[in-house]
Amino acid sequence: MRIALDAMGGDHAPEAVAEGAFQAAREWPDTEIVLLGPEGTMNPLLKERVLPNFTLQGVSEWIEAGEEPVKAVRRKKNSSIVVGCRMVRECQTDAFISAGNTGALMAAGLFGTGRLKGIDRPALSPVFPTMTGKGMLVLDVGANPEARPEHLEQYALMGSIVAEKVLGYENPRVGLLNIGTEEGKGTALTKEAFGLIEGLPVHFVGNVEARDALYGVCDVLVCDGFSGNILLKNTEGVAKAIFDRLKQELTRTPFHKLAAAVLKSGLKRFAAEIDYKEHGGAPLLGLKGPVIKAHGSSDARAVYNAVRQARLFVEQGVISQISEQLKRVERG
Amino acid sequence: MRIALDAMGGDHAPEAVAEGAFQAAREWPDTEIVLLGPEGTMNPLLKERVLPNFTLQGVSEWIEAGEEPVKAVRRKKNSSIVVGCRMVRECQTDAFISAGNTGALMAAGLFGTGRLKGIDRPALSPVFPTMTGKGMLVLDVGANPEARPEHLEQYALMGSIVAEKVLGYENPRVGLLNIGTEEGKGTALTKEAFGLIEGLPVHFVGNVEARDALYGVCDVLVCDGFSGNILLKNTEGVAKAIFDRLKQELTRTPFHKLAAAVLKSGLKRFAAEIDYKEHGGAPLLGLKGPVIKAHGSSDARAVYNAVRQARLFVEQGVISQISEQLKRVERG
């Protein structure tokens, strides 16, 4: 198996990507890890990191975080993101991972890797931490802000397959993000999508409210990209805000600091549990091959976890399973 | 001033409403507090609670939490919610507060109290706690799930006035909830609303991401009712989940319990800070008079705080100020 990584993507690139990718190469000798990055920058970083299954493929350019996605993808044909997505299409790699410009990765995935037959819009699909410790696949969180009912139907189908094959859930429960649990709640979009998802060969548990989502009431949460993005960023924001305030509280006086010391290891474990970094990257589901977005603030461990997830994705043949299921639904 | 309350609305009704309303009557002798509830249920509760400015107005029926809103409002003409909203329209009370069925209150507000000229859809507008301790007015959180750009424009105008007059912010900063901060981000709705809000006499700070909202980047956050509802319920869900896990962590061993005891008062204060109950109720902005939704799980303190907010609302003449501003914008 071969997995390519964008060495220049993310807040801590290229060091964190190089280190995480190297750890992955050491862990899985059967997996060839290919870093895409400029030779001048990468060679010093790779001097100390030598393994037979760990190589660099030189690229002459890369896309910065702030660049306008579609323009950048059109102009920078030899950037790590564009090259990686093209390699997936041309079967030069089994998967591609980037922690870089999300919009550019989506555009390059769409234009360079291409959509599966039967999929109108790919969905960005991260795993959210839940209180049950199991995690929940949420799609879409922003690839397609203006979704139509049939897009949500396609997300339900793809999400169910990934939850089963990659996350290991038996008969995964699929929920529809809504503003009430009763059928008939929400907008024209959610009402119509509800009916469509009911007709799919998935375990549909109906509408799910944002309040209950973290409590593990479903394994797959389907939503339009605008709402999903609000959900994702609000979850991050609220968790960060509470931890920030907690830290203030725990260091208020020397006495508080003493008590905090006792609690430290437990709180750290807890913070790690709800940390996206432990949950790997977010696949762009609906493309012809695995393209995975790692979080922009990925450290080496997050990169390593994204590789672990990409391996599962490839091993389980997720793309061909999605493709098969789409054909079956179309015929049915 | 006169403020009417729905004695039968909310998880802890009628006891919590009776107690909260009584506390408010004691605190503000200049305010006549009128409870709307069935005499048989209320009289025993009011036996010990006697004040000249605290009265019961008997109603023969009430709307339950689970009832279908529009049907219930049509059928139960003498329910506390329908009577309260009608009293506002007929100037028999200066404001009405209910912690009951949100949908029914919205329907009764729309049909019974009526919309202000220039407002197409009222907005449910709670104050979110922020890390700065100031709070942020968010509208709409669910009265109008399928908003049009001009609705968001109207929310921006109303929100700015309430933030200034009720919350006491000077030149309040109005933000538009979006999935990116750059202009041109989001859906057709947010793009068009952006342009409309730019033309208003408010201090517009542009797009705001959910991640930053709690950090006090704006005083008023404008959004469609679907996204706003997701934001509200996700904030509640994430905060509850983290506090639940924190509690587990703090009671894991006797040693942990000891440390937790030191931190207890600080954590309690912190939990109170981010508790909606301290922030009063959510007005239904855009109606001809103040109709305020208190949280379904309101305790006596939350009811008391909702009365405090309603008084400010009336004292500041918020409704006529909104009405004036709407006329000015229409003329301009």
HADDOCK unambig.tbl for C-alpha pairs under 7 A between the chains (distance, minus, plus):
assign (segid A and resid 131 and name CA) (segid B and resid 241 and name CA) 6.75 0.50 0.50
assign (segid A and resid 145 and name CA) (segid B and resid 186 and name CA) 6.47 0.50 0.50
assign (segid A and resid 145 and name CA) (segid B and resid 187 and name CA) 6.15 0.50 0.50
assign (segid A and resid 146 and name CA) (segid B and resid 187 and name CA) 5.95 0.50 0.50
assign (segid A and resid 179 and name CA) (segid B and resid 226 and name CA) 6.60 0.50 0.50
assign (segid A and resid 179 and name CA) (segid B and resid 229 and name CA) 6.24 0.50 0.50
assign (segid A and resid 179 and name CA) (segid B and resid 230 and name CA) 6.63 0.50 0.50
assign (segid A and resid 186 and name CA) (segid B and resid 145 and name CA) 6.49 0.50 0.50
assign (segid A and resid 187 and name CA) (segid B and resid 145 and name CA) 6.15 0.50 0.50
assign (segid A and resid 187 and name CA) (segid B and resid 146 and name CA) 5.96 0.50 0.50
assign (segid A and resid 210 and name CA) (segid B and resid 230 and name CA) 5.62 0.50 0.50
assign (segid A and resid 210 and name CA) (segid B and resid 233 and name CA) 5.35 0.50 0.50
assign (segid A and resid 210 and name CA) (segid B and resid 234 and name CA) 4.73 0.50 0.50
assign (segid A and resid 210 and name CA) (segid B and resid 237 and name CA) 6.95 0.50 0.50
assign (segid A and resid 211 and name CA) (segid B and resid 233 and name CA) 4.62 0.50 0.50
assign (segid A and resid 211 and name CA) (segid B and resid 234 and name CA) 4.96 0.50 0.50
assign (segid A and resid 211 and name CA) (segid B and resid 236 and name CA) 6.27 0.50 0.50
assign (segid A and resid 211 and name CA) (segid B and resid 237 and name CA) 4.18 0.50 0.50
assign (segid A and resid 212 and name CA) (segid B and resid 237 and name CA) 6.43 0.50 0.50
assign (segid A and resid 214 and name CA) (segid B and resid 237 and name CA) 6.95 0.50 0.50
assign (segid A and resid 226 and name CA) (segid B and resid 179 and name CA) 6.61 0.50 0.50
assign (segid A and resid 227 and name CA) (segid B and resid 227 and name CA) 5.78 0.50 0.50
assign (segid A and resid 229 and name CA) (segid B and resid 179 and name CA) 6.24 0.50 0.50
assign (segid A and resid 230 and name CA) (segid B and resid 179 and name CA) 6.63 0.50 0.50
assign (segid A and resid 230 and name CA) (segid B and resid 210 and name CA) 5.64 0.50 0.50
assign (segid A and resid 230 and name CA) (segid B and resid 231 and name CA) 6.87 0.50 0.50
assign (segid A and resid 231 and name CA) (segid B and resid 230 and name CA) 6.88 0.50 0.50
assign (segid A and resid 231 and name CA) (segid B and resid 231 and name CA) 6.73 0.50 0.50
assign (segid A and resid 231 and name CA) (segid B and resid 234 and name CA) 6.78 0.50 0.50
assign (segid A and resid 233 and name CA) (segid B and resid 210 and name CA) 5.34 0.50 0.50
assign (segid A and resid 233 and name CA) (segid B and resid 211 and name CA) 4.62 0.50 0.50
assign (segid A and resid 234 and name CA) (segid B and resid 210 and name CA) 4.74 0.50 0.50
assign (segid A and resid 234 and name CA) (segid B and resid 211 and name CA) 4.95 0.50 0.50
assign (segid A and resid 234 and name CA) (segid B and resid 231 and name CA) 6.78 0.50 0.50
assign (segid A and resid 234 and name CA) (segid B and resid 235 and name CA) 6.94 0.50 0.50
assign (segid A and resid 235 and name CA) (segid B and resid 234 and name CA) 6.95 0.50 0.50
assign (segid A and resid 235 and name CA) (segid B and resid 238 and name CA) 6.41 0.50 0.50
assign (segid A and resid 236 and name CA) (segid B and resid 211 and name CA) 6.26 0.50 0.50
assign (segid A and resid 237 and name CA) (segid B and resid 210 and name CA) 6.93 0.50 0.50
assign (segid A and resid 237 and name CA) (segid B and resid 211 and name CA) 4.16 0.50 0.50
assign (segid A and resid 237 and name CA) (segid B and resid 212 and name CA) 6.43 0.50 0.50
assign (segid A and resid 237 and name CA) (segid B and resid 214 and name CA) 6.97 0.50 0.50
assign (segid A and resid 238 and name CA) (segid B and resid 235 and name CA) 6.41 0.50 0.50
assign (segid A and resid 238 and name CA) (segid B and resid 238 and name CA) 6.80 0.50 0.50
assign (segid A and resid 238 and name CA) (segid B and resid 239 and name CA) 6.93 0.50 0.50
assign (segid A and resid 239 and name CA) (segid B and resid 238 and name CA) 6.95 0.50 0.50
assign (segid A and resid 241 and name CA) (segid B and resid 131 and name CA) 6.76 0.50 0.50
assign (segid A and resid 249 and name CA) (segid B and resid 266 and name CA) 6.35 0.50 0.50
assign (segid A and resid 256 and name CA) (segid B and resid 262 and name CA) 6.70 0.50 0.50
assign (segid A and resid 256 and name CA) (segid B and resid 263 and name CA) 6.51 0.50 0.50
assign (segid A and resid 259 and name CA) (segid B and resid 259 and name CA) 4.52 0.50 0.50
assign (segid A and resid 259 and name CA) (segid B and resid 262 and name CA) 6.61 0.50 0.50
assign (segid A and resid 262 and name CA) (segid B and resid 256 and name CA) 6.71 0.50 0.50
assign (segid A and resid 262 and name CA) (segid B and resid 259 and name CA) 6.59 0.50 0.50
assign (segid A and resid 263 and name CA) (segid B and resid 256 and name CA) 6.50 0.50 0.50
assign (segid A and resid 266 and name CA) (segid B and resid 249 and name CA) 6.36 0.50 0.50
